[in-house]
Amino acid sequence: MMRSVKVSVEDSGYLSRFLDAACSKYAAKYETIIKRNDKDNIDALDVLAEIVLGEMGVEGTDISAMRAYLSILIENEHLPSQSQLSEAELSTLRDLLFCYFSGAENVNEKGADVLSLIEKKFANGDFSQARILLQIFETNNETRQNNERNLFYEEMIMRLDAVAGKSKPISAHLAQEVLADHAPDDDVLRGLAALDQNVGARFCLYLRDPDEVERWKQALSPLKPDVQEYLLDYIPVVRWRRMGSLAMPIHAQLTQHMTFEMLRRHVQQKLRMCYFILLASGNTGFEWFIFAFSEWSMRCFQVDTREVFPMLHRSGIVDGMCLQEALDVVTERFYGPAMNQIVIQPNDLENAYRDVLRFIFESDPSQIPPGHYNFGDFILDRLIEFKFEDPMFAYRLHSMM
């Protein structure tokens, strides 16, 4: 039986520091604003933005600027804590937003600061951060397409060119403990911690902290059910957390992670890789992945990729969609019906989990590039069997950039 374990909790994200205080104040603040304005349709997220920025020491700012900044903070919080924009970088972004909404004359100067930051993130391969920063600029569709395309190409090139860094082997005894039948969570987490320390490979799941969820539910209980439901879609923030950063059994973490959105993301990540390989000029050496994906699509989803790839390309080139929009359309149209029928059984999840541990701890650590990895994608590769010609390619595919 897997046990609930308590390990050192990873550092909270920047927004988390202020959400704890906002939690205890929210209900009273919301009711006060409702009474003050004498109406029932106050946006609950506007109230949250006012409280959070008040906790940050920011007062008297336009509510639209506050709301826009809160959206940035929430999106930043979705990332692993080590991959989030720093407080100083967020302040640079906030300065531009507030200047823009206030009509200040130095908006161009603040904009140049953010553009400089974007260039730095782009050059360092911090693509998730670059996407967040780019969102605050009002641009036409052609510019958005160009920005997204550049990020897409650079991210895919980095994936394919990923190389391992300096690493130390994992103790054979520790690996044996992890791979033992029904190894307890304590042993698995010690093994994953060793991989982090020796290789720099951090395996993550997309989770909410159950304790935070309970605190917010209790804090919001005096409010109307629709207001509670609306807020709880956003907070507490679900984010990428290293396995073991929460005091809950690993199997419970895996169950919480395995949402329809994660399945959709899994399919789209493979589609993105295929599309990039198809667009590349010359022989990349990764053409086998396209054939593996096509076989997988037909076997598991009854989808013929000869219909998918042309529609994906046409949506971006002819119809003027951004790549993510096109991916959403083709995923829903072609893969949606079969995805809706997928039900993951607990025993299958447990078996896939053990298979992934065997794969990871039997991999040559000197061949694993450092970084954050979506552990759930490795699980889904086994639940919805994907046949890799090169099994180590999974590390390139499932890294989070």
Phi, psi and omega in degrees: 000136178280141185255154172282125185241154177243118179239175179295124183285133180293156182304140178288156175289169184302314182295326183303328181300327185262337179292326179301315179291322180296327182302312184288339184260348195297308188302314181296318180296318181297313181296323179297316181293321177301313181293320182296324182266352177055045175206160187257001187252034175291131180290122185296331178284332174298319179295317179299319179299318181296319180292312183299314181290332173296319176296332178279354182088014180259118184236155169068024181264151178307134185296330177295321177293319178299315182295318179297320180291323177299319179299320177296316181297319179294316180296321177297322181292337178296337183280160171303148187303323181287346183254006182277154170300141182283169178301318180295319180293321177295326178295322177298318178293317180297320180301318179294314180302313184291325176295319181296312183288336180269351181074026181294152184286338184268024182297325180293322178296315179293324177297321179296324178297318180290320178298322176298321179293320178298316179300321179295315180296319180298314182295327181274357181079019178271072191289325179296320178293320179299320179298317180299315182294322182293334186296337186280350180271130176284114182226160175281172186296324180297319179292318178299317178299316182296316179298314181295320180297317179297316178297319180299310181298313183295320180295315181293321177298317180295322178298311184291330181266005184302133178235152179287150176264196177291136182217160174240144180294152175280142178306132181300323180295317179295318179299319178298321179295318180296321186270001177295150178303129177058037177304133181291162182302322182305315182292318180298316182293326175295322177295317179294324177295323178293321176297320178299312184289318187274331186242334186084017179263120183242121183261126190239159171228156184265103193222158165254150176282117182302325178295320178294319179301314181295319179298317181291322178300316179293318182294326183269356186303330178289346185271167180298147181304321182292326177291317178301312183298319180299312182293320183290351171288337184251323185227149354297155189287133172277133180211168179286120182235141174297140179300131183099353180282348176245147181275069177212151182302148181300319180299322178293322177297316180298319180297318180294324182291325191282070177264170177298323180298322178291325176294317179297318179297322180299313179295317184293325178298321178291321177298318180299317180295316177301315183298319180295316180297321178295325181282336184295143179274138179080184181274121182271339187089357181245016181299334178304330182294324179297316180293322178295319179293319180296318178295317180297318181298317180288316184291319188261336186233359183055043182244130176266113185291348175294342173267328186288308187298316178298321180293321179298315181292316182296324181298323180279320186276313185270313185275352174075020178282151167289159186300317181296322177298316180295320177298319179299318182294310184288328178294314180296316185290313188266318187261340185306311183303315180287324179298323180295342181267353184283126176233124182266118180276146182306317180295321178295321179296317179298316180295319178296320178302313180293324177296319179295319177300318178298316180299312185294314186277353171259356175287148175289113184300336180287350180256002182262116177294143177292156178143183176269140180232144175278099180299327180297329178292322176298321178296313182295330175301335180264323178294320176244084199307116175251129186261103178277126171295321175243100184303329182290346177297337180301328179294321177295320186287322190261010175285152180250119186244000000 
